[in-house]
């Protein structure tokens, strides 16, 4: 990743959340217009955020929740080390 890409990408979450000053937004938008790779990453992030927001509103049926938890226990139940630790 180029230095300019890295610099702008570090602020992309704040940009998408509308938390940046107008000048910073304009700088990121200009970079996105000039850099197709960063534009693709930004678009993918926007879609991910949208999916998460929509799915947070949906309630998982209780029977599906129980089956999902059982499957997760089956997959991760044998672990000797807690997740995130080595």
Secondary structure, 3 states (H helix, E strand, C coil): CCHHHHHHHCCHHHHHCCCCCHHHHHHHHHHHHHCHHHHHHHHHHHHHHHHHHHHHHCCCCHHHHHHHHHHHHHHHCCCCCCCCCC
